[in-house]
Structures are given as C-alpha cells and as structure tokens.
C-alpha cells in the first residue's frame, strides 16, 4: 500500500524529475541513474525506481519538464497580445525569452544533454522533436494572431538565431558581454522581421529616437 501511494505522489514525481535535470546538467547523460537522482532529491534509495519504468522514461519526462518550467508568464503573454505591434516590442520579448532561459541554466544544459542522447535513442528523439515542434508552433501562432510585424519564417529564424546566442552565453559566458548580447538581439529582430512599420516609426518618435 505504501509503495502505491509513493508512486502516485505528483509532488514527489515532480521533485524527482527536477532532480534528474540537475543531474543531467552536472554529470551529463551518462551520470543519470536512479541512484544519482535519489541522492540529488535527498530521498531514500530506490525511490526513483518506483516512479519511472526505466531510464528512458526518466529521460523523456525530464525533457518535457524543461518546457513546463519555462512557460511564459501572464505578463509576458499580455505583451504579445496587447502590446504595441512594433519591432521594439518584439526585441523586448526576445530579450525576456533569453533572460528566462538563462535563469534556468541547468535546465538548458540538461536539454543539450538530452538532445545528444536523442541521437542514439530514436524514441527520445521522437518525443523531443514533437515537443520542440509544438513549442515553436505555439510561438508562431501567438505571433501571427497578435498581428506582430514579420511572418512565420521570421519567428523560426529568430528561434534559430537566439538559441545559438543562448548556447554561447551559457557554455562560453566570456564570449559576449551583456551589452553585446543586447545589441545582437536587437540586430537579429531588425534584420529578420523586415521593413519598419508605421507603428515602429510612431514608437520611435514618441521615445525621441
């Protein structure tokens, strides 16, 4: 009876998945074992094995958890749907995305480990592909529905450009300064989104630019 209760405890399961993310970031995919997760989560030995069918199950759920923890706030979503339809607003939103991911550094590093592991595990690759595709389509749909300047390709190009900037900032933090990173985000938006709109011009005049 006790085993069943432990296995279905959602808070404990979530804590174990979060611990798996920390293990992936700190020790790499090869270091991800049930024993390591139990130790990181500070739970009795054998706990993780009660929650996950096998190591592949744990890897897959860790990948999904990364995106759960990075959901944009209501305030950020409001800036998309209700904010000005300008490149300046897109730049602010992209800066927020970069900052949000950098704040969850171990999560992003864990995701990199999962992607490498996925090259050797077809089932994990399929799950990650679907999850990343869903996240990208969510961003495309919100961008277009909000009437932001740019098109579907613009969103995809910004996704590609900013992911590499994030990768460099988290793995080679001395490569770009904060100021350079901010300038690169703004330049990426200005070059990818396209010609300045009338709303952009009004925004610049209102701010004395």
N, C-alpha and C positions, 0 to 999 in steps of 0.2 A: 504493500500500500504506500509506503513512504517513497519507494522508487518512482511510482506513477505520479505522485504529487510533485516530486522534484522535476521530472521530465517535462511536465506541463506548466511549470512556473515560468511565465513570459518574462518577468523581470530578470530571473536568473539566466535564461537563454540569451537575452539581450546583453547582459553583462559578460557572458562568455564570448559572444561574437565580438564585442568591443575589445575584449582581452586578446582575441585572435588577431585583430587588426594591429594591436600594439606589438604582438609577437612577430607578425609579418614585417612590420616596419623596422623592428630592431634586430631580428635574426634572419630575415629572409624566408622564402617559402620552405626551404629545407628544414628550418628550425621550428616550423609549425607542427607541433604534436599535441595530442590531448594532454600529455603531462605538462608541456610548456604553457598551455592555455590555463590549466588548473592553477599552476603556480602564479601566473600573471593576474588571474582573477582572485587569487587568495581564497580558493575553495578546496575542499577535501579532494585528494587524489581519486580519480575515477569519475568525477562529476561530469566533465565534458563528454565522456563516452556515453553517458546516459541521455544526452540531448541530441547528439548528432550520429547519424547512421555510420558515417565513416569520415575520413579526412576530406574527401571530395565534397561531401555535404557541407562541412565546415568552411571550406574554401569558397564555395558558391554563396553561402549566406554572408560571409564577410564582404564579398563584392557588392551584394545588394545593400548591405548595411551602410556602406560608404555613401551611397546616394541618398539613403534615408536621412543621414545626419547632415547632409548638405542642402536640404530643401531650402529655397529662399524664404525669407520672412514675409509677412503680410505687407510690411512697409516697402520692401523691395518690389513685390508684385504690383503694388499700387503705383510705383514709379513707372512701371511698364505700361499699365493700363490707363492711368490717369495723368501721368507726367507729360511734359512737352514732347512733341514729336520731332526731336532735334538730334543731331549728331552729338551735341554736348551731353544730352541726357543718356544716349547710348554709351558714351565714354564713361560717364559716372556709373552706369550699371555694370559695364565690363570691369571697371576698377573694383567695384564691390564684389564681383564674382571672384576675381583674382585674390582679393584680400580674404574672402570667406574660405577659399580652398587653402590658402597659405596658413590660415589659422588652424586648420585641421591637417597639419603637416604629416603626422603619422598615417592618417587615412590615405593621403595621396601616395605616399611611399608604399603603403600596403597594396594599393591598387596597381602600382607599377609591378610589384612582385607577382600579383595575380595575373597581370597581362602576360608576363614572361612565362608563368606556369601554364597559361592557357595555350601557348604554342605547342605544348606537349600533351594537353588534355582536351580533346575535342568537345567533351560535354561542358567543361568550364568555358571554353571559347564560345560555344553557342549561347550560353547563359549571359556572358559578358557582352557579346555582340548585341543581343536583344536589349539588354539593359541600357547600354550606351546609346543605341539607336533610339530607344524610347525617350531618353533624356534629351537628345538632340532634337527630335521631332517636337517635343514639348516646347523647347526654346524657339524653334522655327514658328510653330503655331501661335505662340504668345506674341512674338514679334510682328507677325503679319496681321493678326487680329487687332493688335493695338494701333495699327496704322503707322508704325515706325518707318523712317526712311530706310531704303535698302530692300533687298528681296531675300528669298530662301538661300540663294548662293552666298549672299553677304553674311548671313548667320553662320553658315557652315565654314566659311573662310575665317571668320573671327574665332570660331571654336578651334580650328586648327592652329591659328597663329598664337592665341593666348595660352593654349595648352602647352606649347613649347616654351613660352616665356615662363609659365609656372614651373615647368620641369627644371629649367635652368636656375630659377630663383630658389628652389628647394634642394637641388642637388649641388649646385655651384653658386652659392649665395654671394660670392665676391665678384661674379661676372658683371652684373648690372647693379648700379646704385638705385635707391628708391626713386630719385629724380629721373634717371634714365628709363626706368620701368614705366613710370607715369607718362613720359614722353612717347614711349613705344606704343603704349595702349592707345593714346590719343591719335598717333600717326596711323595705327592699324585701322581704327574706326574711320578716320578721314579718308584713307585710301581705298578701303573696302566698300564702305557704304555708298560712295558715289558723290554726285554733284550736290552742292549745298542747296538746301531748300529755302523757300521764302521764310519759313518758320525759323530756320537757322539764322538767317540774316536779322530777323527781328530780335532773336535772343541775343545775338552779339551786340546789337545797338543798345538794347536795354541794359547790358552789362558794360557798356563803354568800350567794347573791343573793336 
